[in-house]
Amino acid sequence: MFESLTEKLELTFKKLRGQGRISEKNIEEALREVRLALLEADVHFKVVKEFLESVKSKALGQEVLRSLTPEQHFLKIVRDELTLLLGGERRELELKGSPPLILMLVGLQGSGKTTTLAKLALYLQREQKRKPYLVPADVYRPAAIEQLKILGRELNLPVHDSHTAESPLTICQRSVEEANSRFCDLLLIDTAGRLHIDEELMRELKSIKESLQPRHILLVADAMTGQDAVNQAQGFDSWLDLTGIILTKMDGDARGGAALSMRKIVGKPILFSGVGEKSDALEPFYPDRLASRILGMGDLLSLIEKAEQTYEQKEMARLEKLTQKNQFSLEDFQAQLQQLKKMGPLGDLLELIPGARKLTQKADLSQAEKELKRVEAIINSMTPDERRNPSILNGSRRRRIAQGSGTTVTDINRLIKQFLEMRKLMQRVNKLGTRALFNRMPPLFH
């Protein structure tokens, strides 16, 4: 989402390279560039003004550490200030109280409220071992009720049997009794939306709030709408006193100003971000991690967490043993590719690796995805013996595999060469340890 902003900020920091020290003159020049980059990213002008004042006072008021260059010092200050701007510490969704705890999701039409409610229910079921009960209370859009029922069936989550003939308030009141009878400890309400905020909608939502006293009222806002999302948040908060925000479509190509302005302008924490269409594409919002990603520093913690969620511990231990014994085969390589695909699109994963975006900015990632499919087709065309022992792949076998996979013998030769090089690298990791191997890499990767 922040690709354009990231590129502009990187150019700004680059201009500080070679400077012997930080001075008021070079900081003023850098801040002018940062100001333009933030405004172009649709960050609220008041937020930009306060942010730059804070960065300037700290950049000129601190002694530059001997271990840091002026560029690194300025980058560290900007990262720390961005983290504060985004909310500072990660805020958890607090769920203490007598069951069923009620969570009410509000937002305009098109913000992704219904799908987000299902994603949130699934997240809380998996991560916090909760028993959610889903309530469709948007009687003005019949498709919304049916949509949530379909999502509930797909995710094996109970959904209240709402009908358009009932009032939203009656639906919500009945759902509390039903949740109790099913021993569900969370009640998630999908409320009605409009194309814009109006008094009729707000009075309806307020009546539900006053009757049910929800533990949380969460605004679902589309990050791609920029400052409109911030304005919506202010409108909903003035009527309902929001407890948190979920930003959807954070994987889009918008400028990202909503995420950077929301906390400061509205004063409510961003709790989650939607990063895709899949049912598990809802992530806890970490201000420090997003600040690092905006500055092109990657987000290895999120990458590790994605890998841990995808890879089973037993499988990881098995692969480690195979590598130590030099028994890692194409069959194991294929299994790893399948796990990698589960983690998400290649472009999204590369964003989490420090420096990877620079290395791949001229690359066609769609071609990389096609290459992975080609590799899978080649391995699928091999016999089990050939996958386990690539050394038996003579000329005739390679021609057969090429024909079966719709590739060429050159493609087969390239794959085998890359696989053998990867196996050597994995052996070095086991001998040296990842830190030692990292230290031996060229400076480009540091």
C-alpha positions in Angstrom: 0.0 0.0 0.0 2.8 2.5 0.9 5.0 1.8 -2.1 5.0 5.4 -3.5 5.6 6.9 0.0 8.4 4.4 0.7 10.2 5.3 -2.5 10.0 9.0 -1.8 11.2 8.6 1.8 14.1 6.4 0.7 15.2 9.1 -1.8 15.1 11.7 1.0 17.3 9.6 3.3 19.7 8.9 0.5 20.4 12.6 0.2 21.7 12.6 3.7 24.3 10.1 2.9 27.8 11.5 2.8 26.9 14.3 5.1 29.4 14.6 7.9 26.9 15.6 10.5 23.2 16.6 11.0 22.8 20.4 10.6 19.7 22.6 10.6 20.2 23.2 6.9 20.3 19.5 5.7 17.5 18.6 8.1 15.3 21.4 6.7 15.9 20.1 3.2 15.1 16.5 4.3 11.9 17.5 6.1 10.7 19.5 3.1 10.9 16.3 1.1 9.2 14.2 3.8 6.4 16.8 4.0 5.7 16.5 0.3 5.8 12.7 0.5 3.3 12.6 3.4 0.9 15.1 1.8 1.0 13.2 -1.5 0.2 10.0 0.5 -3.0 11.8 1.6 -2.0 12.2 5.3 -4.0 14.9 7.1 -2.1 18.3 6.9 -2.4 18.8 10.7 -0.8 15.4 11.3 2.0 16.2 8.9 2.7 19.5 10.6 2.9 18.1 14.1 4.9 15.1 12.9 7.6 17.2 11.2 7.9 19.5 14.2 8.5 16.6 16.5 11.0 15.0 14.1 12.9 18.3 13.7 13.2 18.9 17.5 14.5 15.4 18.1 16.9 15.4 15.1 18.5 18.6 16.2 18.2 18.0 19.9 20.0 14.7 20.1 23.6 13.8 19.9 24.3 11.5 16.9 25.6 8.2 18.2 29.1 7.2 17.0 27.7 4.0 15.6 25.2 5.8 13.4 25.6 7.9 10.3 23.5 11.1 10.0 21.2 9.2 7.6 20.7 6.3 10.0 20.2 8.7 12.9 17.5 10.6 11.0 15.9 7.3 9.8 15.7 6.0 13.4 14.0 9.2 14.6 11.4 9.1 11.7 10.7 5.4 12.4 10.1 6.1 16.1 7.8 9.1 15.3 5.9 7.1 12.7 5.4 4.4 15.3 4.0 6.9 17.8 1.8 8.4 15.0 0.3 5.0 14.3 -0.5 4.4 17.9 2.8 3.4 19.7 2.2 0.0 21.4 0.1 -2.8 19.8 -3.4 -2.6 21.4 -5.2 -5.9 22.1 -8.9 -6.4 21.8 -9.8 -6.6 25.5 -12.4 -9.3 26.1 -12.9 -9.5 29.8 -16.5 -9.7 31.2 -19.5 -11.8 31.5 -20.5 -13.9 28.4 -21.7 -13.3 25.9 -19.5 -10.3 25.3 -21.0 -8.2 22.5 -19.0 -6.7 19.6 -20.8 -4.4 17.3 -19.3 -3.6 13.9 -20.3 -0.4 12.2 -19.3 1.3 8.9 -20.5 2.5 5.5 -21.5 0.3 2.7 -18.6 -1.1 0.7 -16.1 -1.0 3.6 -16.0 -4.8 3.9 -18.0 -4.9 7.2 -19.7 -8.3 6.6 -16.6 -10.2 5.5 -14.5 -8.5 8.2 -17.0 -9.7 10.9 -16.5 -13.3 9.7 -12.8 -12.9 9.6 -12.7 -11.5 13.1 -14.9 -14.3 14.4 -12.6 -16.9 12.9 -9.5 -15.1 14.3 -10.9 -14.9 17.8 -12.0 -18.6 17.6 -8.5 -19.7 16.5 -6.3 -17.4 18.5 -8.3 -16.9 21.7 -10.3 -20.1 21.8 -13.6 -18.2 21.8 -17.0 -19.4 20.7 -18.5 -16.7 18.5 -22.1 -16.2 17.4 -22.6 -14.1 14.3 -25.6 -11.8 14.0 -26.7 -10.3 10.6 -28.7 -7.1 11.5 -28.6 -5.3 8.2 -32.3 -5.7 7.2 -32.1 -3.1 4.4 -29.8 -5.2 2.3 -31.1 -8.8 2.2 -27.9 -9.9 0.5 -26.0 -9.0 3.6 -28.0 -11.5 5.7 -27.5 -14.3 3.2 -23.8 -13.4 2.7 -23.1 -13.8 6.4 -25.0 -17.1 6.5 -22.9 -18.4 3.6 -19.7 -17.3 5.3 -20.8 -18.9 8.5 -21.4 -22.2 6.8 -18.0 -22.0 5.0 -16.2 -21.3 8.3 -18.3 -23.6 10.4 -19.5 -20.7 12.6 -23.1 -20.4 14.0 -25.1 -17.5 12.5 -28.4 -16.1 13.9 -31.5 -16.7 11.7 -32.3 -13.1 11.0 -35.2 -12.0 8.8 -35.8 -8.7 7.0 -39.3 -8.5 8.5 -37.8 -7.9 11.9 -36.3 -4.6 13.2 -32.5 -4.6 13.7 -33.0 -3.9 17.5 -35.4 -7.0 17.8 -32.9 -9.2 15.9 -30.1 -8.1 18.2 -32.1 -8.6 21.4 -33.2 -12.1 20.3 -29.7 -13.0 19.4 -28.4 -12.5 22.9 -30.8 -15.2 24.2 -29.9 -17.5 21.4 -26.1 -17.1 22.1 -26.7 -17.9 25.7 -28.6 -21.1 24.8 -25.8 -22.2 22.5 -23.1 -21.4 25.2 -21.4 -18.9 22.9 -19.2 -16.4 24.7 -19.0 -13.8 21.9 -21.7 -12.1 20.0 -20.6 -10.3 16.8 -23.2 -8.0 15.3 -23.1 -6.9 11.6 -25.0 -3.6 11.5 -26.5 -1.7 8.5 -24.5 0.6 6.4 -25.2 3.6 4.2 -23.4 5.3 1.3 -22.8 8.2 3.7 -23.4 9.0 7.3 -27.0 10.1 8.1 -29.0 10.7 11.2 -31.4 7.9 10.7 -28.6 5.3 10.5 -26.9 6.8 13.6 -30.1 6.8 15.7 -30.7 3.1 14.8 -27.1 2.2 15.8 -27.4 4.2 19.0 -30.6 2.4 20.0 -28.8 -1.0 19.6 -25.9 0.3 21.7 -28.1 1.6 24.5 -30.1 -1.6 24.6 -27.3 -4.2 24.4 -24.4 -2.2 26.0 -21.7 -3.8 23.7 -18.2 -4.3 25.1 -16.8 -2.9 21.8 -18.0 -0.8 19.0 -15.5 -1.3 16.1 -15.5 0.9 13.0 -14.7 -1.0 9.7 -13.1 1.6 7.3 -11.8 1.2 3.8 -8.1 2.3 3.9 -8.2 3.0 0.2 -10.7 6.0 0.7 -7.9 8.0 2.3 -9.1 11.1 4.2 -12.8 10.1 3.7 -12.1 7.1 6.0 -10.8 9.5 8.7 -13.9 11.7 8.3 -16.2 8.7 8.6 -14.4 7.6 11.8 -15.0 11.1 13.3 -18.7 10.9 12.4 -19.3 7.5 13.8 -17.2 8.3 16.9 -19.2 11.4 17.7 -22.4 9.4 17.8 -21.3 6.0 19.2 -18.0 6.6 21.0 -15.9 3.9 19.1 -13.6 1.7 21.0 -11.4 0.7 18.0 -10.9 0.7 14.2 -10.4 -2.1 11.7 -8.8 -0.9 8.4 -9.7 -3.0 5.4 -8.0 -3.2 2.0 -4.5 -2.5 3.4 -3.1 -4.7 0.7 -4.4 -2.3 -2.0 -2.4 0.3 -4.0 -3.8 3.4 -2.4 -1.6 6.1 -0.8 -2.2 5.0 2.8 -2.9 8.3 4.4 -5.9 6.9 6.4 -3.6 4.6 8.4 -1.2 7.5 9.2 -3.9 10.0 10.1 -6.6 7.8 11.9 -5.0 7.5 15.3 -4.0 11.1 15.7 -7.2 12.7 14.3 -9.8 10.3 15.8 -7.9 9.2 18.9 -9.0 5.6 18.7 -6.6 2.7 18.2 -6.4 0.7 15.0 -6.8 -2.9 16.2 -6.7 -5.0 13.0 -6.0 -4.6 9.3 -7.6 -6.5 6.4 -4.9 -7.7 4.0 -6.8 -9.8 1.4 -9.9 -11.7 0.4 -9.2 -15.0 2.2 -11.0 -15.8 5.5 -7.7 -15.6 7.5 -6.6 -12.3 5.9 -7.0 -10.3 9.0 -4.0 -9.3 11.0 -3.4 -7.7 14.4 -2.2 -4.1 13.8 1.4 -3.4 15.0 2.4 0.3 14.7 6.1 -0.4 14.9 6.0 -3.1 12.2 4.0 -0.9 9.8 6.4 2.0 10.4 9.3 -0.3 9.5 7.6 -1.4 6.3 6.8 2.2 5.3 10.5 3.0 5.6 11.5 0.0 3.5 12.9 -1.8 6.5 10.7 -4.9 6.1 8.8 -6.8 8.7 10.6 -10.0 9.6 8.5 -10.6 12.7 5.3 -10.8 10.6 7.0 -13.1 8.1 8.2 -15.4 10.9 4.6 -15.5 12.4 3.2 -16.3 8.9 5.7 -19.1 8.6 4.9 -20.5 12.0 1.2 -20.5 11.3 1.8 -22.3 8.0 4.6 -24.8 8.9 4.0 -27.4 11.4 6.7 -27.9 14.1 7.1 -31.6 13.2 7.6 -30.8 9.6 10.2 -28.1 10.4 12.1 -30.6 12.6 11.9 -33.3 9.9 13.4 -31.0 7.3 16.2 -29.9 9.6 17.2 -33.5 10.1 17.1 -34.2 6.4 19.3 -31.2 5.7 21.8 -32.2 8.3 22.1 -35.7 6.7 22.2 -34.2 3.2 18.9 -36.1 2.4 16.8 -33.1 1.4 15.1 -34.2 -1.9 13.0 -32.6 -4.6 10.0 -34.2 -2.9 10.8 -32.1 0.2 11.4 -29.1 -2.0 8.0 -29.5 -3.5 6.4 -29.7 -0.1 8.1 -26.5 0.9 6.8 -24.8 -2.3 3.2 -25.8 -1.3 3.7 -24.4 2.2 5.0 -21.2 0.7 1.9 -20.8 -1.5 -0.2 -21.1 1.6 1.6 -18.1 3.2 0.2 -15.7 0.5 1.2 -14.0 -2.8 4.9 -13.8 -3.4 4.8 -10.0 -3.7 3.2 -9.6 -0.2 5.9 -11.9 1.3 8.8 -10.0 -0.3 7.5 -6.8 1.2 8.2 -8.2 4.6 11.9 -8.9 3.9 14.3 -6.0 4.5 15.8 -4.8 1.1 13.8 -7.3 -1.0 11.6 -4.6 -2.5 14.7 -2.8 -3.9 16.1 -6.0 -5.3 12.8 -6.9 -7.0 11.4 -3.5 -8.0 12.3 -4.2 -11.7 11.3 -7.8 -11.6 8.0 -9.0 -12.9 6.5 -10.8 -9.8 3.7 -12.3 -11.9 6.5 -14.1 -13.9 7.9 -15.4 -10.6 4.6 -16.8 -9.7 4.4 -18.5 -13.1 8.0 -19.8 -12.6 6.9 -21.5 -9.3 4.0 -23.2 -11.1 6.4 -24.4 -13.8 8.7 -25.8 -11.2 5.8 -27.7 -9.6 4.8 -29.0 -13.0 8.3 -30.3 -13.5 8.5 -32.0 -10.1 5.0 -33.5 -10.6 6.2 -35.1 -13.9 8.9 -37.0 -12.1 8.6 -40.5 -10.6 9.0 -40.8 -6.8 12.5 -42.2 -7.3 13.5 -39.3 -9.4 12.3 -36.8 -6.8 14.2 -38.5 -4.0 17.4 -39.0 -6.0 17.9 -36.4 -8.8 21.3 -37.9 -9.6 19.5 -40.7 -11.7 18.1 -38.0 -14.1 19.9 -38.9 -17.3 19.1 -37.4 -20.7 16.2 -39.6 -21.6 14.5 -39.1 -18.3 14.9 -35.3 -18.6 13.3 -35.4 -22.1 10.4 -37.4 -20.7 9.9 -35.0 -17.8 10.1 -32.0 -20.2 7.4 -33.5 -22.4 5.2 -34.4 -19.5 5.4 -30.9 -17.9 5.2 -28.8 -21.1 8.7 -27.4 -20.5 12.1 -27.9 -22.1 15.2 -29.9 -21.1 16.9 -26.6 -20.4 14.2 -25.8 -17.8 14.9 -29.2 -16.2 18.6 -28.6 -16.1 18.2 -25.1 -14.6 15.9 -26.5 -11.9 18.3 -29.3 -10.9 21.2 -26.8 -10.8 19.3 -24.4 -8.6 18.1 -27.2 -6.3 21.6 -28.5 -5.8 22.9 -25.0 -5.0 20.0 -24.5 -2.5 20.8 -27.8 -0.8 24.5 -26.7 -0.4 23.3 -23.4 1.1 21.1 -25.2 3.6 24.0 -27.4 4.7 26.1 -24.2 5.3 23.2 -22.8 7.4 23.3 -25.9 9.6 27.1 -25.8 10.0 27.5 -22.1 10.5 24.2 -21.1 12.0 22.0 -18.4 10.4 23.7 -15.5 12.1 27.2 -16.5 10.9 25.8 -17.1 7.4 24.1 -13.7 7.4 27.4 -12.1 8.4 29.2 -13.7 5.4 26.7 -12.3 2.9 27.5 -9.3 0.8 26.7 -5.9 2.2 23.7 -5.7 -0.1 21.7 -8.0 2.1 22.6 -6.3 5.4 
